[in-house]
Amino acid sequence: MEADRLRVELERHGIAADVNEGDGLALVSVWVDLVVWCEAGPDGWRYRWWTGRTSEVTGRYVYTGCRADALQTAARRIAARYAELRRTHPLSPVLSGAIGEGR
């Protein structure tokens, strides 16, 4: 499945992720506010995730995406968003201690 391919590619960037699949849709959970939807679209499988922005006009979340056949591009863009989130949404001290980060 495309979600598993993305998970493996993210591992190459040093990013651990979790895949949850069902009913023709898969979610790749990467970090706080970074969940990648893997879904079939009119042009084939694609990845979609929240950019961290909301529309000034509608107030809705602004999403971006990438075709699944551009796996390396998608992983690189997701890794950039992950890095941004790691800076702005670090783990709580309790979680950080539980998994051994911050030592």
ChimeraX commands (.cxc) that place a marker at each C-alpha (Angstrom):
marker #1 position 0.00,0.00,0.00 radius 0.5
marker #1 position 1.09,3.57,-0.64 radius 0.5
marker #1 position 0.99,4.42,3.08 radius 0.5
marker #1 position 3.57,1.75,3.85 radius 0.5
marker #1 position 5.81,2.99,1.05 radius 0.5
marker #1 position 5.60,6.49,2.54 radius 0.5
marker #1 position 6.37,5.20,6.04 radius 0.5
marker #1 position 9.51,3.45,4.75 radius 0.5
marker #1 position 10.60,6.56,2.83 radius 0.5
marker #1 position 10.08,8.73,5.93 radius 0.5
marker #1 position 12.30,6.31,7.89 radius 0.5
marker #1 position 15.06,7.17,5.40 radius 0.5
marker #1 position 14.66,10.76,6.60 radius 0.5
marker #1 position 14.94,9.63,10.23 radius 0.5
marker #1 position 11.21,9.99,10.88 radius 0.5
marker #1 position 9.21,7.27,12.61 radius 0.5
marker #1 position 5.56,7.05,11.57 radius 0.5
marker #1 position 2.58,4.80,12.20 radius 0.5
marker #1 position 0.18,3.54,9.52 radius 0.5
marker #1 position -3.52,2.92,10.14 radius 0.5
marker #1 position -5.57,1.52,7.27 radius 0.5
marker #1 position -9.22,0.75,6.62 radius 0.5
marker #1 position -12.02,1.16,4.12 radius 0.5
marker #1 position -9.75,2.17,1.23 radius 0.5
marker #1 position -8.06,4.95,3.18 radius 0.5
marker #1 position -4.83,4.99,5.16 radius 0.5
marker #1 position -3.50,7.54,7.62 radius 0.5
marker #1 position 0.19,7.97,8.32 radius 0.5
marker #1 position 0.58,9.50,11.75 radius 0.5
marker #1 position 3.85,11.42,11.89 radius 0.5
marker #1 position 3.72,14.08,14.65 radius 0.5
marker #1 position 1.37,16.46,16.43 radius 0.5
marker #1 position -0.69,18.16,13.68 radius 0.5
marker #1 position 0.92,16.04,10.96 radius 0.5
marker #1 position -1.21,13.18,9.73 radius 0.5
marker #1 position -0.90,12.24,6.07 radius 0.5
marker #1 position -3.98,10.95,4.30 radius 0.5
marker #1 position -3.30,8.34,1.62 radius 0.5
marker #1 position -6.29,8.21,-0.66 radius 0.5
marker #1 position -7.30,7.34,-4.17 radius 0.5
marker #1 position -8.06,10.37,-6.29 radius 0.5
marker #1 position -9.16,10.85,-9.88 radius 0.5
marker #1 position -5.52,10.63,-11.03 radius 0.5
marker #1 position -4.47,7.73,-8.79 radius 0.5
marker #1 position -3.20,7.53,-5.23 radius 0.5
marker #1 position -2.15,10.70,-3.49 radius 0.5
marker #1 position -0.89,11.99,-0.15 radius 0.5
marker #1 position -2.52,14.97,1.57 radius 0.5
marker #1 position -1.61,16.80,4.79 radius 0.5
marker #1 position -2.30,20.06,6.63 radius 0.5
marker #1 position 0.14,22.89,5.93 radius 0.5
marker #1 position -0.34,24.47,9.36 radius 0.5
marker #1 position -2.19,27.42,7.86 radius 0.5
marker #1 position -5.83,28.39,7.75 radius 0.5
marker #1 position -7.49,30.28,4.94 radius 0.5
marker #1 position -7.98,33.97,5.64 radius 0.5
marker #1 position -11.14,33.85,3.54 radius 0.5
marker #1 position -12.88,30.72,4.82 radius 0.5
marker #1 position -11.09,30.05,8.10 radius 0.5
marker #1 position -10.62,26.43,7.03 radius 0.5
marker #1 position -7.41,24.44,7.16 radius 0.5
marker #1 position -5.23,24.69,4.06 radius 0.5
marker #1 position -3.99,21.32,2.83 radius 0.5
marker #1 position -1.29,20.40,0.37 radius 0.5
marker #1 position -0.57,17.14,-1.31 radius 0.5
marker #1 position 1.50,15.13,-3.67 radius 0.5
marker #1 position 0.85,12.26,-6.03 radius 0.5
marker #1 position 1.96,8.93,-4.61 radius 0.5
marker #1 position 4.10,8.26,-7.67 radius 0.5
marker #1 position 6.28,11.20,-6.51 radius 0.5
marker #1 position 7.14,9.39,-3.29 radius 0.5
marker #1 position 10.54,11.02,-2.67 radius 0.5
marker #1 position 9.10,14.48,-3.26 radius 0.5
marker #1 position 6.24,13.81,-0.85 radius 0.5
marker #1 position 8.60,12.47,1.82 radius 0.5
marker #1 position 10.93,15.47,1.46 radius 0.5
marker #1 position 8.01,17.91,1.82 radius 0.5
marker #1 position 6.56,16.01,4.77 radius 0.5
marker #1 position 10.01,15.92,6.39 radius 0.5
marker #1 position 10.21,19.71,6.07 radius 0.5
marker #1 position 6.80,20.09,7.76 radius 0.5
marker #1 position 7.90,17.62,10.44 radius 0.5
marker #1 position 11.03,19.67,11.15 radius 0.5
marker #1 position 8.92,22.81,11.46 radius 0.5
marker #1 position 6.55,21.08,13.87 radius 0.5
marker #1 position 9.38,19.66,15.97 radius 0.5
marker #1 position 10.54,23.24,16.53 radius 0.5
marker #1 position 7.09,24.60,17.36 radius 0.5
marker #1 position 5.46,21.53,19.02 radius 0.5
marker #1 position 8.12,19.69,21.01 radius 0.5
marker #1 position 7.24,16.65,23.08 radius 0.5
marker #1 position 6.03,17.26,26.61 radius 0.5
marker #1 position 8.68,16.57,29.29 radius 0.5
marker #1 position 6.75,13.46,30.38 radius 0.5
marker #1 position 6.69,11.94,26.89 radius 0.5
marker #1 position 10.24,13.03,26.17 radius 0.5
marker #1 position 11.46,11.25,29.30 radius 0.5
marker #1 position 9.37,8.15,28.56 radius 0.5
marker #1 position 10.94,7.62,25.14 radius 0.5
marker #1 position 14.42,8.77,26.12 radius 0.5
marker #1 position 14.61,12.03,24.16 radius 0.5
marker #1 position 16.22,15.13,25.55 radius 0.5
marker #1 position 18.92,13.28,27.49 radius 0.5
marker link #1:1,2 radius 0.2
marker link #1:2,3 radius 0.2
marker link #1:3,4 radius 0.2
marker link #1:4,5 radius 0.2
marker link #1:5,6 radius 0.2
marker link #1:6,7 radius 0.2
marker link #1:7,8 radius 0.2
marker link #1:8,9 radius 0.2
marker link #1:9,10 radius 0.2
marker link #1:10,11 radius 0.2
marker link #1:11,12 radius 0.2
marker link #1:12,13 radius 0.2
marker link #1:13,14 radius 0.2
marker link #1:14,15 radius 0.2
marker link #1:15,16 radius 0.2
marker link #1:16,17 radius 0.2
marker link #1:17,18 radius 0.2
marker link #1:18,19 radius 0.2
marker link #1:19,20 radius 0.2
marker link #1:20,21 radius 0.2
marker link #1:21,22 radius 0.2
marker link #1:22,23 radius 0.2
marker link #1:23,24 radius 0.2
marker link #1:24,25 radius 0.2
marker link #1:25,26 radius 0.2
marker link #1:26,27 radius 0.2
marker link #1:27,28 radius 0.2
marker link #1:28,29 radius 0.2
marker link #1:29,30 radius 0.2
marker link #1:30,31 radius 0.2
marker link #1:31,32 radius 0.2
marker link #1:32,33 radius 0.2
marker link #1:33,34 radius 0.2
marker link #1:34,35 radius 0.2
marker link #1:35,36 radius 0.2
marker link #1:36,37 radius 0.2
marker link #1:37,38 radius 0.2
marker link #1:38,39 radius 0.2
marker link #1:39,40 radius 0.2
marker link #1:40,41 radius 0.2
marker link #1:41,42 radius 0.2
marker link #1:42,43 radius 0.2
marker link #1:43,44 radius 0.2
marker link #1:44,45 radius 0.2
marker link #1:45,46 radius 0.2
marker link #1:46,47 radius 0.2
marker link #1:47,48 radius 0.2
marker link #1:48,49 radius 0.2
marker link #1:49,50 radius 0.2
marker link #1:50,51 radius 0.2
marker link #1:51,52 radius 0.2
marker link #1:52,53 radius 0.2
marker link #1:53,54 radius 0.2
marker link #1:54,55 radius 0.2
marker link #1:55,56 radius 0.2
marker link #1:56,57 radius 0.2
marker link #1:57,58 radius 0.2
marker link #1:58,59 radius 0.2
marker link #1:59,60 radius 0.2
marker link #1:60,61 radius 0.2
marker link #1:61,62 radius 0.2
marker link #1:62,63 radius 0.2
marker link #1:63,64 radius 0.2
marker link #1:64,65 radius 0.2
marker link #1:65,66 radius 0.2
marker link #1:66,67 radius 0.2
marker link #1:67,68 radius 0.2
marker link #1:68,69 radius 0.2
marker link #1:69,70 radius 0.2
marker link #1:70,71 radius 0.2
marker link #1:71,72 radius 0.2
marker link #1:72,73 radius 0.2
marker link #1:73,74 radius 0.2
marker link #1:74,75 radius 0.2
marker link #1:75,76 radius 0.2
marker link #1:76,77 radius 0.2
marker link #1:77,78 radius 0.2
marker link #1:78,79 radius 0.2
marker link #1:79,80 radius 0.2
marker link #1:80,81 radius 0.2
marker link #1:81,82 radius 0.2
marker link #1:82,83 radius 0.2
marker link #1:83,84 radius 0.2
marker link #1:84,85 radius 0.2
marker link #1:85,86 radius 0.2
marker link #1:86,87 radius 0.2
marker link #1:87,88 radius 0.2
marker link #1:88,89 radius 0.2
marker link #1:89,90 radius 0.2
marker link #1:90,91 radius 0.2
marker link #1:91,92 radius 0.2
marker link #1:92,93 radius 0.2
marker link #1:93,94 radius 0.2
marker link #1:94,95 radius 0.2
marker link #1:95,96 radius 0.2
marker link #1:96,97 radius 0.2
marker link #1:97,98 radius 0.2
marker link #1:98,99 radius 0.2
marker link #1:99,100 radius 0.2
marker link #1:100,101 radius 0.2
marker link #1:101,102 radius 0.2
marker link #1:102,103 radius 0.2
view
